[in-house]
Amino acid sequence: MKNILFASSECVPFIKTGGLADVVGSLPKDFDKEKYDCRVVLPKYMCMKQEWVERLEYITNFYMDFAGENRYVGIFKTELNGVTFYFIDNEFYFSGFAPYDGDPKWNIEKFSFFCKAVLSILPVIGFRPDLIHCHDWQTGLIPVYLDNFRFFGEYYRGIKTVMTIHNLKFQGVWDTKTVQGITGLPDYYFVPDKLEAYKDANMLKGGIVYADKVTTVSHSYGEGLDGLMAARSNDLCGIVNGLDYNDWNPDTDHRIAKTFNVENFRKNKPVNKAALQEELGLDKDNHVMLIGIVSRLTDQKGFDLIDYVMDEMCQDAVQIAVLGTGDPKYENMFRHFAWKYAGKV
């Protein structure tokens, strides 16, 4: 039996802002449970829905030295789909209205705390992973702290790590002196071939350097780390994201007005289109093209291109339904078009 621990800042169904949560929520439950004991560790956010908070079972707590203070570390857990989920509690860090705050320095501090706490709870919960699967920059310091923890005892030696990059654009970057003061890591780690990148500290870079393997959810990368990714090419591979076939099966999905499959989709899909038009207050017109967009509203997702052609698109017989949050300029853009083309957007 191999023990695998997934460490992430979000996970379906507990907390979600993007596709990262879907991957972490779907992957652990699909491992062969006779061969792998897969568990997940997350922050215990106060912004989680109450229905999930009420399911959590308190285990214990302890105090951990972090950023020059003794910080409370609470441990909660629950089980779902045969997978154990651990939640690290600290109201000082995780009491915000959303998983990520507008202050990048604060995000770096709270997820640095999370990274150190993930390793610190292992002897307490009695689960020593053979592998820790780290996701995105928020967990980038886990391989770094693991390297540092190896000097303090045998327990942490031999634990392997995988660093998966879901969004290379976000890397957890702040000035080196501040990050060193927060993390408590020695000077040894803050050099150009380790955490330092372009004279700042970079949490994702640290994870890439110290992880045993690195994966990405696409086959392309860059964002200033091209050289590092090339240097790690022997330990790097791209694994494209997939779908949870049970959750997104239109033949069994209770969330749509009319289920459909390959045999009846031509007959049943128009029912869903009409239901969505009615729900959104759009004209129920089967001859209008209804375009749906579910996404973060950022340049990275191509919304600058949509902005460029939006007026032209709205001259045709179309309706546009958008679900997402992100860059305020694109949120305002769609509000403007919804006003300008009432009944279409």
N, C-alpha and C positions, 0 to 999 in steps of 0.2 A: 504493500500500500504506500503510495506516494502522497505526501502532504503538500498542498498548494494553497497559498494565501494570495488573494487578489486585494490590492490596496488601491483605493480610488477616492476621489473627492465627491463622486455622485454615482448613483446606481438606481435603476428602475426596480421596484416601484416606489422606493423611499424618497428619493430626491433626484430631480432631473432638470438640466438646462440644455442638453444637447445629446448628440449621438453617443458620446462616451458612456452615458448612463445606460443606454440600451445594450451596449456591448457587455458591460460589467454585470448587468442584470441577466443577460441571456447565456453567456458562455459557461459560468460555473455549473449550472444545473444540467448541462448536456455532457459532462464528463462521465465516463464509466465509473459508477460509484463503487464497484468491486475492486477497482484498481487505483482510484484517486479519491482522496478526501479533500474536497475543494471548499474553502471558506473565504469570506469577504470581510474586509474591515473598512469602515467609513467614519467620518465625523458625525457626531450626534448633533445635528443642527436643530436649533429651536424653531426654524421655519418649516420643519417637516410637518406633514399633515398629522393631525391628532390621532387619526385611526391607526397610524403606524407607531407613533410614540406610545400609545397605550398597549401595544403588543410587546414592548421591550421589557426584558427581564434584567434587573440590576444584578451584577456579579460581585464587584468589589471596586475599591479605589486605592490609589497610592499617590505619592507626590514625586515629581520628577524635576531635576534641576534643568531649567531652561531660561535663556535670556537673563541670567543672573539672579533668578528667583526660583523658589520651590513652587511648581505649578501643579494644581490638582489634575489628576487623570482618572476619570471615572470610566468603568467598563460596563456596557450593557450588551445584551445579545437577543436574537430571535432566530427562528428557523422558518424557511419558506422554500417550497419545492425541493425539500431534502438538503438544503444548503444552510449552514450556520452563518449568520451575519453578526459581526461585532461592531459596536458603535463606541467611539471614543468621546467622552463627555468632558467639556470644559466650557462653561458659560461665558467666560471672558473672551474666548476666541470664536465660539460658534453660536452666538446669540443674535446674529444679524437677521435682517428680513430676507436675505438671499444668500446662497452659498458663497458668492463672490461679491466683494465690496468694491466701491469705486476707487478706493485707495490702494494702489498696487503694493506699497510698502507693508500695509496691514495684511494683505493677502499673503505676502511672502512670509511674514512672521507667523501667521496662524497655520499655514501649511508646513512650515518648518517644524513647528510644534507637533503637528500631526505626524510627520515623518519620524521624528524621534520617538513619539509615543507608540507608533505601530511596532517598533522593535522592542520597546520597553515592556509592552504588555505580554509578549510571547511567553516568558517563563511563568507569568501570573495565570494565564488562561490554560496553560498546559498543552499548548499546540506549537510544536516546533516544525515549521515548514521546511521541506526540501527546496522549495522554490517560492520566491515572492514575485508576483507579477505586478509591476508598477505601471500606473497609467497617467501619462501626461506630466507636465512640469510640477503639479501639486504634490506628486510623490517622488520627484526627482532626487531628493536628498536621502531617500531610503537606501539606495546602494552606497551612497557616500557615508552615511552614518554606520551602515553595516561594516564597511571597511574599517571605520574608526572603532567600532565596538569589538572587533576581533582582537584588539590589543588588550581588552579587559577580561577575557576569559574564553574558555573552550566552547561555550554554549553556541556562540554565533558563528564559529568557524565551520565552513562547509556549506552554509546556506547560499544557494545560487539566486540570481535575480535576472528578470527580463524587464526591459524598459520598452513600453509600447507608446508610440507617439501618435496621438489622434489629431492634434492640430499644432503643427510646427511653428505657427505664427506666434503663439503664446508660450513664453519660455521662462517666466519668473526671473526677471532681470532687475537688479538694483545695485547701488554702489557697494563695492567690495567691503569697505570698512563697516558699514551698517549691517550687512548680511553676516559678516564674521562675528560681530557683536551679538546678533540675534541667535545664531546657531551654536556658538561656542566651539566651533571647529578650529583647529590650529592653523597657523600660517601655511603649513604644508599643502593644504588643499586649495589655496587661493592663488594659483599660478596659472599661466596660459595653457598648460597641457592638462589642467584639471577643471576647476570651477570658473576660472576667469575667462571672459570673452569680451574683447574690445574694451578692456580696462574695468569692466563691471563684473559682478558675480552673476552667474547664470545657473539657475537650479536645474533646468532641463539638460544643459550641457553636462553638469555633474552626474546626472543619471545615465546619460549616454556613455560617458567615459568609464564609469565604474560598474555598469551592468554587465553581466556575462553575455547576454544577447540583447539585440535591439530589433524591434519590429515597428513597422509603420502600417497605417491603414490604407495606404495608397503606394504606388510605385514611384512617386515623385517627391522631391524634397529640396530644400534650399534654406531661405530665411537666414542667411549668414552663417549657417553651420554646414555648408556643403563640404568643406575640407574635412571636418570631423567625421561626417557621415561616410565620406570616401575612405578615410583612414580605418573605419570600423566595418568596411564592406564585407569582410569575411564573417562577421557576426551579425550582419544586417539582412533582413528580408522584409518584403512587403506582403501583408496579408489583408486583402480587401475585405471591408465590412460586409456582412450578410444580413439577412432578415431572420427574425424568429418566426418560423413557419406556422407555429401554433397561434401566436398572438396576432399575426397579420394575415390569417387565412380568411379570405372573403366569403368562403362557404360556411364558416361558423362564427363570424364576427357579429356579436350582438349589438355593436355600436352603430351599425349602418342600418338604414331603413329596410333594405331588402338584400338578403344574402345571395351570392351568385357563384357560379363555377364555370368551367370551360363549356359546359353543355348549354347553359341558359343565360350567359352574361349579356347577350344582345337584347334579350327581353327584360332582364332585371336591372341592369345598370342605369337605364334612363329613370327608373323609379328613385334611385339614390340621388341622381342629379336634380330631379324635381324637389326632393325633400330638402336638399342642401340649399337650393334657390329660395325655398319658402322660409327655411330657418334663418337665412341671412337677409331676408327682405328684398331679394332680387326678383325680377319678373320671371315667372315660371314659363320658360320658353324652350322647348326641346330643340329648336333650330339655332339657338345661340350657342357659340362655343364658350364653355365655362372653363377657365384656366385657374387651377389651384396652385398656390405656393405655400409650402410649409418649410420654414427655414429661419436661421438667424439672419437678421437684416444687416449685412456687412458687405463691404467691397469684395471681400474674399469669396463671397457666394455669387458675385456677378450682378449686384443690384445697381451698380453704376451703369451697366448696360441696359438694364430694365428702365432706369430713369431716362436714358437717352431715347428710347423708342416708345415710351409709355403713351405719349400723345398720339403717335401714329397708330398704335395698336387699338386705342379706344375709338378710332374712327370706324372700325369694323364692327360687325355684330358679335361682340364678345362681352363676357362678364369675367371679372377677376376677383378671386377670393384669396386673401393673404392672412396667414397665421404665423406670428413670430414677433420677437422683440430684438433689439440690437442698437445699432447706431441711430441716435435721435434724428439725424438728417433724413434717414430713410423712413422712419416712423412718420415724420412730418410730411415726407413726400407722398406717402400713401393716403394720409389724411387729406392732403391737398387734392389729390386726384379723386378721392371719394366724394369730396365736395364739388369738384369741377364736373365729374361724370357721375352724378347721382344715379343710382340704379344700375351702374356698371361695375363699380369698384366698391 
